[in-house]
């Protein structure tokens, strides 16, 4: 596929990418997806100004979404994180306007993570309360899933093995919730940026196609550092930090690997996307592992440039 073809195929369909990204965020997010998008959007509008009537309407809607919900401790923690995220994203956008969306999003997540990490290191009780709150929320959600299964099974009790698996899932998700939150935050920033560009500038290309997804090659050292912390097991805290770094970077490299596949195939058809989703649902370790290895290989081999050179 030539560069001209890639550029042509990148035009149009921006709203589809935004909708798909938001739906995935809403289905998988551990925090309210609307809030995670609304706060950065409000900050972008505050910095850039109300350039259109659509942005005025978006501001009102985003404020209602942001202020909604029960005012428990997690409510404040979630919005505090979203404010940090939006602030760092707006700062990176102003300071480095030529950076790609992925780079600015990574900078925002990294900056927010450092500030939040320092805060929770200085206040251990705040971290334990947050950890407990996340565990409690996940337990409630998955408890509702078990109740739903009992309804589907017409009152028959769910097997103990399945119950144990569900609660093991709760433990694993709670252990890596910082990494999951970071991934969700990047998705939310993508949606917020697309909305800001679309409503304020009538630009439908705020989100690039997945085949263009890439990031700084030096971030492979973050993955290596995470794996070293897990393997060396210096302390429980170090293992948890390493596991979160490894999960976060593995997901990014899996997406980069998917970008390589989409680039080589000239895009991803509906059937291809469906097969990928089914693969993740039924063989996640194999599919994600292969995609991540492909993404890591792209770090050193620049597979897309090689493919383009071969096809002329």
C-alpha positions, -999 to +999 in steps of 0.1 A: +000+000+000+015+034-010+016+064+012-010+081-010-034+052-005-028+054+032-036+091+033-068+086+012-080+058+034-074+079+065-100+104+055-136+100+065-150+077+091-135+097+120-169+096+138-170+058+136-136+055+153-148+079+180-180+059+186-163+026+187-137+039+211-163+054+234-185+022+233-154+001+242-146+026+270-182+025+283-183-014+283-149-019+300-144+012+321-139+009+359-149+046+363-178+065+347-169+068+310-189+099+305-171+117+333-137+106+321-144+122+288-162+152+300-136+167+324-108+168+298-132+182+273-142+209+297-106+218+303-098+219+265-128+242+260-117+264+289-083+267+274-093+271+237-125+291+243-161+287+231-155+287+194-189+275+184-225+270+196-219+233+196-191+238+222-214+258+244-239+229+243-211+204+249-200+225+279-234+224+296-238+186+289-203+179+301-209+198+334-240+178+341-222+145+334-193+155+356-214+165+386-237+135+384-233+104+406-233+096+443-208+116+463-188+088+478-150+089+483-144+073+449-165+101+433-139+127+444-109+105+435-123+098+400-128+135+393-095+144+408-078+120+384-098+134+355-088+170+363-051+160+365-055+141+332-072+169+314-048+195+328-017+176+317-033+169+283-041+205+277-006+215+288+011+190+264-012+202+236-002+238+241+035+231+248+040+205+221+014+211+194+032+189+169+031+159+191+007+132+180-024+124+200-008+092+214+022+111+226+002+138+243-021+112+259+009+092+272+024+124+286-009+132+303-013+097+318+024+097+329+022+132+345-011+124+362+003+091+375+034+107+390+013+134+408-012+108+420+016+084+431+033+111+452+000+120+468-008+084+477+028+077+489+025+106+513-010+095+525-010+057+529-044+058+544-058+074+512-043+046+491-058+019+513-092+036+512-090+038+474-079+002+471-108-009+493-132+012+473-121-003+440-124-038+454-158-031+468-171-017+435-157-046+415-173-071+439-207-054+435-205-054+397-194-091+395-219-100+422-246-086+400-232-107+371-236-138+393-272-129+402-279-124+365-266-158+357-289-173+384-318-156+367-308-170+334-305-205+349-340-201+363-329-200+400-304-227+398-273-219+419-241-211+400-214-236+405-188-229+432-160-232+406-175-203+387-180-182+418-144-188+428-133-178+392-154-146+394-139-135+427-104-144+415-111-121+386-121-093+410-087-098+428-068-096+395-087-066+382-082-048+415-045-055+415-040-039+381-066-012+382-040+016+379-029+001+345-065-004+334-074+032+345-044+044+325-056+026+294-091+039+298-078+074+303-060+073+270-092+061+253-111+089+270-086+115+259-090+103+224-127+107+225-125+141+242-100+154+216-121+142+187-152+159+202-133+191+207-119+191+172-152+181+157-174+206+175-150+235+176-132+232+142-154+208+121-124+185+119-134+148+117-099+134+119-090+140+155-085+102+158-062+085+134-069+050+121-055+021+142-030+012+114-012+045+122-010+037+160+026+040+173+045+056+201+081+063+211+103+033+207+122+040+240+090+031+260+100-005+256+122+002+286+091+008+307+079-027+298+114-042+306+114-023+340+080-037+348+090-072+340+122-069+361+102-057+391+078-086+388+106-112+384+129-099+411+101-096+437+119-071+459+087-063+477+049-067+473+047-030+464+074-034+437+057-064+423+024-046+420+040-016+404+059-039+379+027-058+371+008-026+363+036-013+341+038-046+323+000-048+318-002-012+305+027-015+281+016-050+269-018-036+260-002-007+241+021-030+222-008-053+214-026-023+199+006-014+180+007-050+167-029-047+156-019-015+138+008-034+119-017-061+108-042-034+097-015-016+078-003-046+059-039-057+051-048-022+040-073-018+068-096-039+089-129-051+075-160-057+096-154-094+094-118-090+105-128-068+134-154-094+145-129-122+143-104-102+164-130-095+191-140-132+192-103-141+194-099-118+224-130-132+241-121-169+237-083-169+233-072-136+249-037-148+260-028-161+225-043-132+205-030-104+228+004-121+232+009-125+195-002-089+188+021-076+216+051-095+202+044-081+168+042-046+183+075-051+201+091-063+168+078-031+152+099-012+177+132-025+162+122-035+127+098-007+117+076-033+100+052-008+084+080+011+067+094-022+054+060-033+042+055+000+024+089-002+008+082-037-005+049-027-020+063+004-036 
